[in-house]
Amino acid sequence: MSDMKKKLGAILILTVIGVLFTGCNIQIGWHDADDRYIVDDDSSTPQTYSPPSAVITAPVNNETVYNITINLCGNAVSGSYPLDGVYISVNDGIYIKITAGDTWNQTFYAEAGEYNFDVYATDIYGNCSTTNSITNVRVVK
């Protein structure tokens, strides 16, 4: 077989492969708190994804607590997928899972001083909400 026929055969094969893969949809995902877009294999139109959210409703910023206990309360809202957990951190410590529910509360026994609380939620696929914070909660005995 001549070199010309081999080159034409290779070009023909590459052209057929290119035509076969032209209609493929590729789904790309990432893991952050912003809205995401997923390409649907059926219609090729982007679908908006909503992440979960979590907020602390009590105490509030700069509140003074006259007790050795702090009752931390809040709400979590699922996004596109069901909630998996709500996580809290005290004074930039490790995050602890406290619940998977929509409404939550957690009691802390605290020494006199100032405290900061951070909270975020995750859904069943591990997508995270933004972290919300309450700062300068003062405990006075």
C-alpha positions as CSV (number, residue, x, y, z in Angstrom):
1,M,0.0,0.0,0.0
2,S,1.4,3.4,-0.9
3,D,2.2,6.1,1.6
4,M,-0.6,8.3,0.2
5,K,-3.2,5.7,0.8
6,K,-2.0,5.2,4.4
7,K,-2.2,9.0,5.0
8,L,-5.7,9.2,3.5
9,G,-6.9,6.2,5.6
10,A,-5.5,7.9,8.8
11,I,-7.3,11.1,7.9
12,L,-10.6,9.3,7.3
13,I,-10.3,7.5,10.7
14,L,-9.7,10.7,12.5
15,T,-12.6,12.4,10.8
16,V,-15.0,9.6,11.7
17,I,-13.8,9.7,15.4
18,G,-14.3,13.5,15.4
19,V,-17.9,13.1,14.1
20,L,-18.7,10.4,16.6
21,F,-17.7,12.5,19.6
22,T,-19.2,15.8,18.5
23,G,-22.5,15.3,20.3
24,C,-21.1,14.4,23.7
25,N,-21.9,16.4,26.8
26,I,-19.3,16.7,29.5
27,Q,-20.4,17.4,33.1
28,I,-17.9,19.3,35.1
29,G,-18.5,20.1,38.8
30,W,-16.6,21.9,41.5
31,H,-16.8,22.2,45.3
32,D,-17.4,25.6,46.6
33,A,-20.3,27.7,48.0
34,D,-21.2,29.6,44.9
35,D,-24.1,28.6,42.5
36,R,-23.1,25.9,40.1
37,Y,-24.1,25.0,36.6
38,I,-24.6,21.4,35.5
39,V,-25.0,20.5,31.9
40,D,-28.0,18.2,31.5
41,D,-27.3,15.3,29.1
42,D,-30.9,15.6,27.6
43,S,-31.2,19.2,26.9
44,S,-27.7,20.7,27.2
45,T,-29.0,23.7,29.1
46,P,-27.4,24.8,32.4
47,Q,-29.4,24.1,35.6
48,T,-28.8,26.3,38.6
49,Y,-27.7,24.5,41.8
50,S,-28.5,26.0,45.2
51,P,-26.1,25.3,48.1
52,P,-27.4,24.8,51.6
53,S,-27.2,27.7,54.1
54,A,-26.9,28.0,57.9
55,V,-27.2,31.0,60.2
56,I,-26.9,31.6,64.0
57,T,-30.0,33.3,65.3
58,A,-28.9,33.6,69.0
59,P,-26.9,35.0,70.5
60,V,-26.1,38.1,68.4
61,N,-22.9,40.0,67.7
62,N,-21.6,41.9,70.8
63,E,-24.1,40.3,73.1
64,T,-23.3,40.0,76.8
65,V,-24.4,36.7,78.5
66,Y,-24.7,36.8,82.3
67,N,-24.5,33.0,82.8
68,I,-22.0,30.2,82.5
69,T,-24.0,28.7,79.7
70,I,-24.5,29.9,76.2
71,N,-27.4,28.6,74.2
72,L,-26.4,28.8,70.5
73,C,-29.5,28.6,68.2
74,G,-29.9,28.7,64.5
75,N,-31.5,27.6,61.3
76,A,-30.3,25.6,58.3
77,V,-31.9,25.5,54.9
78,S,-31.3,22.7,52.3
79,G,-30.4,23.8,48.8
80,S,-30.9,21.6,45.8
81,Y,-30.2,18.5,47.9
82,P,-31.2,17.4,51.5
83,L,-29.1,18.6,54.4
84,D,-26.4,16.2,55.8
85,G,-25.2,18.3,58.7
86,V,-24.7,21.5,60.5
87,Y,-21.2,22.2,61.9
88,I,-20.1,24.7,64.5
89,S,-16.8,26.1,65.7
90,V,-16.0,28.0,68.9
91,N,-13.1,30.6,68.8
92,D,-11.7,29.2,65.5
93,G,-11.5,25.7,67.0
94,I,-12.3,22.5,65.2
95,Y,-15.8,22.1,63.6
96,I,-18.2,19.7,65.3
97,K,-21.2,18.2,63.6
98,I,-24.2,19.0,65.8
99,T,-27.3,18.0,63.7
100,A,-28.7,17.4,60.3
101,G,-31.9,19.2,61.0
102,D,-33.4,22.5,59.9
103,T,-33.6,24.1,63.4
104,W,-30.9,23.5,65.9
105,N,-29.5,24.6,69.3
106,Q,-26.4,23.7,71.2
107,T,-25.6,24.6,74.8
108,F,-22.0,25.5,75.9
109,Y,-20.6,25.9,79.3
110,A,-18.2,28.8,79.2
111,E,-15.7,30.6,81.3
112,A,-15.9,34.4,81.6
113,G,-14.5,35.9,78.4
114,E,-15.2,36.6,74.7
115,Y,-16.4,34.0,72.2
116,N,-16.8,33.8,68.5
117,F,-19.0,31.2,66.8
118,D,-18.9,30.0,63.2
119,V,-21.4,27.7,61.5
120,Y,-21.9,26.1,58.1
121,A,-24.1,23.4,56.6
122,T,-23.4,20.5,54.1
123,D,-25.8,18.6,51.9
124,I,-25.7,14.8,51.2
125,Y,-23.3,15.3,48.4
126,G,-20.8,17.2,50.5
127,N,-21.5,20.7,49.1
128,C,-20.9,23.4,51.7
129,S,-22.7,26.6,52.6
130,T,-20.8,29.8,53.3
131,T,-19.6,30.1,56.8
132,N,-21.6,32.5,59.0
133,S,-20.2,34.0,62.2
134,I,-21.3,35.6,65.4
135,T,-18.5,37.6,67.1
136,N,-17.7,39.2,70.5
137,V,-20.2,37.3,72.6
138,R,-19.1,38.2,76.2
139,V,-19.7,35.9,79.1
140,V,-19.9,37.6,82.5
141,K,-20.3,35.7,85.8
